[in-house]
Amino acid sequence: MQTFCPCFGINRAAAILSPGSADADPLLLSWGLLRDAQARGARLIDAMVTAYHDAPGAVTVETDGPFVIEARHVILATGYVMPDFVRSEIHRTASSWAIATIPQAPGTLWPGGELIWEASETYNYVRTTADGRIIIGGEDDDTVDPAVHDEKMPAKSAKLADSLTKLWPAANPATEFSWSGAFGETDDGLPLIGAVPGMPRILAAYGYGGNGITFSFMASWILAELCAGHHEGWFDAFAIDRPSPRL
Ligand SMILES: Cc1cc2nc3c(=O)[nH]c(=O)nc-3n(C[C@H](O)[C@H](O)[C@H](O)COP(=O)(O)OP(=O)(O)OC[C@H]3O[C@@H](n4cnc5c(N)ncnc54)[C@H](O)[C@@H]3O)c2cc1C
């Protein structure tokens, strides 16, 4: 049964309205975090890591540039590409697509600019931008090859535009930008955060799925605690070597 909620003008059987959500420009957010880290003494090095050596007192990291880095702890945060020594039976790679429409006519967006998450089996998320566009994303599948991403872009974009029109008929779905990318996810939906088994000085944060903002914050908190020698029982829910719930 579909009911009409007069607050939002969206027809759905039910919805949860959560306070305290936020959106951000990911590029500006990343630059801001890096600038803040530098201001606190971090050194940024532009290089690919090519090898890791875990010894009892320190970890040494080799790069494809002139740098060799030694540290008490190393945190791996290399996205969906994990080094061979990180083994997880529940991790897999997925891809997601998104489009941004042209700026919408004044008065045609939903009133509060809420972030919308359509929790159907093929989920969609929808948000607005400061210049009045609508961004809608989803259409995930297991593509990894960037060339195949490009091939699928027209069909995925059309599907997203169609989903937008069904959700918000007043929207003009004309698409100005479209993009896609890959990320790691897990069978149980929780990220992989913790020490790499057998390598206590190498820690890792992977498998955020579509929840990079939320899970990266959690990872920063948990990994800082682990580096400081503190462990809490609930950290084990994110252990890198936890078994699959499907077994
Ligand atoms: C289209 C799309 C839309 C999304 N939308 C949202 C959203 O709305 N909200 C949300 O919370 N999440 C979203 N996500 C998920 C989010 O982007 C990811 O969960 C998040 O980016 C993962 O962060 P990460 O730092 O672990 O990895 P990444 O962002 O993949 O970064 C890993 C970095 O490590 C680098 N790297 C890899 N190997 C090496 C090496 N050997 N040496 C040096 N550097 C290396 C890579 O070049 C890369 O820069 C979306 C993902 C996609 C693809």
The ligand as an SDF file (V2000), in Angstrom:
LIG
                    3D

 53 58  0  0  0  0  0  0  0  0999 V2000
   29.9560    6.4080   -7.5330 C   0  0  0  0  0  0  0  0  0  0  0  0
   30.1690    6.2550   -6.0360 C   0  0  0  0  0  0  0  0  0  0  0  0
   29.3730    6.9910   -5.1600 C   0  0  0  0  0  0  0  0  0  0  0  0
   29.5560    6.8810   -3.7760 C   0  0  0  0  0  0  0  0  0  0  0  0
   28.7650    7.6390   -2.9510 N   0  0  0  0  0  0  0  0  0  0  0  0
   28.9790    7.6120   -1.6180 C   0  0  0  0  0  0  0  0  0  0  0  0
   28.2090    8.4640   -0.7540 C   0  0  0  0  0  0  0  0  0  0  0  0
   27.3380    9.2110   -1.1850 O   0  0  0  0  0  0  0  0  0  0  0  0
   28.4630    8.4110    0.5880 N   0  0  0  0  0  0  0  0  0  0  0  0
   29.4280    7.5880    1.1070 C   0  0  0  0  0  0  0  0  0  0  0  0
   29.6220    7.6030    2.3240 O   0  0  0  0  0  0  0  0  0  0  0  0
   30.1770    6.7620    0.3060 N   0  0  0  0  0  0  0  0  0  0  0  0
   29.9600    6.7670   -1.0370 C   0  0  0  0  0  0  0  0  0  0  0  0
   30.6900    5.9320   -1.8590 N   0  0  0  0  0  0  0  0  0  0  0  0
   31.6400    4.9950   -1.2560 C   0  0  0  0  0  0  0  0  0  0  0  0
   32.9460    5.6830   -0.9240 C   0  0  0  0  0  0  0  0  0  0  0  0
   33.3710    6.4290   -2.0440 O   0  0  0  0  0  0  0  0  0  0  0  0
   34.0150    4.6440   -0.5690 C   0  0  0  0  0  0  0  0  0  0  0  0
   33.5370    3.8140    0.4810 O   0  0  0  0  0  0  0  0  0  0  0  0
   35.2750    5.3590   -0.0890 C   0  0  0  0  0  0  0  0  0  0  0  0
   35.7770    6.2040   -1.1100 O   0  0  0  0  0  0  0  0  0  0  0  0
   36.3600    4.3750    0.2820 C   0  0  0  0  0  0  0  0  0  0  0  0
   37.3930    5.1600    0.8260 O   0  0  0  0  0  0  0  0  0  0  0  0
   38.8790    4.6310    0.9230 P   0  0  0  0  0  0  0  0  0  0  0  0
   39.7020    5.7900    1.3980 O   0  0  0  0  0  0  0  0  0  0  0  0
   38.9070    3.3680    1.7080 O   0  0  0  0  0  0  0  0  0  0  0  0
   39.2870    4.2150   -0.5680 O   0  0  0  0  0  0  0  0  0  0  0  0
   39.4220    5.0970   -1.8790 P   0  0  0  0  0  0  0  0  0  0  0  0
   38.5540    6.3100   -1.8260 O   0  0  0  0  0  0  0  0  0  0  0  0
   39.2570    4.1090   -3.0130 O   0  0  0  0  0  0  0  0  0  0  0  0
   40.9370    5.6030   -1.8150 O   0  0  0  0  0  0  0  0  0  0  0  0
   42.0260    4.6950   -1.8430 C   0  0  0  0  0  0  0  0  0  0  0  0
   43.2350    5.4640   -2.3350 C   0  0  0  0  0  0  0  0  0  0  0  0
   44.4150    4.6570   -2.1750 O   0  0  0  0  0  0  0  0  0  0  0  0
   45.2180    4.8140   -3.3230 C   0  0  0  0  0  0  0  0  0  0  0  0
   46.0980    3.6300   -3.4550 N   0  0  0  0  0  0  0  0  0  0  0  0
   45.7400    2.3490   -3.7730 C   0  0  0  0  0  0  0  0  0  0  0  0
   46.8450    1.5520   -3.7710 N   0  0  0  0  0  0  0  0  0  0  0  0
   47.8970    2.3480   -3.4310 C   0  0  0  0  0  0  0  0  0  0  0  0
   49.3060    2.1050   -3.2680 C   0  0  0  0  0  0  0  0  0  0  0  0
   49.8610    0.9000   -3.4360 N   0  0  0  0  0  0  0  0  0  0  0  0
   50.1130    3.1570   -2.9380 N   0  0  0  0  0  0  0  0  0  0  0  0
   49.5830    4.4020   -2.7550 C   0  0  0  0  0  0  0  0  0  0  0  0
   48.2520    4.6830   -2.8790 N   0  0  0  0  0  0  0  0  0  0  0  0
   47.4270    3.6630   -3.2250 C   0  0  0  0  0  0  0  0  0  0  0  0
   44.2230    4.9450   -4.4730 C   0  0  0  0  0  0  0  0  0  0  0  0
   44.8360    5.5750   -5.5860 O   0  0  0  0  0  0  0  0  0  0  0  0
   43.1460    5.8400   -3.8300 C   0  0  0  0  0  0  0  0  0  0  0  0
   43.4490    7.2070   -3.9800 O   0  0  0  0  0  0  0  0  0  0  0  0
   30.5370    6.0110   -3.2550 C   0  0  0  0  0  0  0  0  0  0  0  0
   31.3420    5.2640   -4.1270 C   0  0  0  0  0  0  0  0  0  0  0  0
   31.1740    5.3820   -5.4960 C   0  0  0  0  0  0  0  0  0  0  0  0
   32.0630    4.5850   -6.4020 C   0  0  0  0  0  0  0  0  0  0  0  0
  1  2  1  0
  2  3  1  0
  2 52  2  0
  3  4  2  0
  4  5  1  0
  4 50  1  0
  5  6  2  0
  6  7  1  0
  6 13  1  0
  7  8  2  0
  7  9  1  0
  9 10  1  0
 10 11  2  0
 10 12  1  0
 12 13  2  0
 13 14  1  0
 14 15  1  0
 14 50  1  0
 15 16  1  0
 16 17  1  0
 16 18  1  0
 18 19  1  0
 18 20  1  0
 20 21  1  0
 20 22  1  0
 22 23  1  0
 23 24  1  0
 24 25  2  0
 24 26  1  0
 24 27  1  0
 27 28  1  0
 28 29  2  0
 28 30  1  0
 28 31  1  0
 31 32  1  0
 32 33  1  0
 33 34  1  0
 33 48  1  0
 34 35  1  0
 35 36  1  0
 35 46  1  0
 36 37  1  0
 36 45  1  0
 37 38  2  0
 38 39  1  0
 39 40  1  0
 39 45  2  0
 40 41  1  0
 40 42  2  0
 42 43  1  0
 43 44  2  0
 44 45  1  0
 46 47  1  0
 46 48  1  0
 48 49  1  0
 50 51  2  0
 51 52  1  0
 52 53  1  0
M  END
$$$$
